[in-house]
Amino acid sequence: MRRTLLTLLTASLLFSSVPALADLEEDMDILKGGLRTVTKTEDPSEFKKALTDMRGAAEDAKTQTPDKLKGQPADSAQIKDFHAGLDKLISQIDTSMKLANAGDLAGAKKEAEKFADTRNENHKKFR
């Protein structure tokens, strides 16, 4: 019993930390796929899972540096701007999740429409 519990715990930790092991490109792919899901799905649980995955990817992306900013000091204005863009996205994801958790899928999807604007704005700067 103890060995089974230990195995399950280890497996859950391994899989829950997968986004933390992703590189920036993988994080951006997760965000892209999540955006596609939240704009198309009508299933609240699928919507919430996509938001959760997106939030994890955005948090992980904050620990990395885009190629365009390689060599910049961590406290540079450009790095801070990169982090601010991700913080804005995370805030939008959180707002959308609150609405989804309250049962307002339509409102959550309306909030999620802002994700694309945030993406476009930041891709111009950092891609």
Secondary structure, DSSP 8 states (H G I E B T S, - for coil): -HHHHHHHHHHHHHHHTGGGG--HHHHHHHHHHHHHHHHH---HHHHHHHHHHHHHHHHHHTTS--GGGTT--TTSHHHHHHHHHHHHHHHHHHHHHHHHHTT-HHHHHHHHHHHHHHHHHHHHHH-
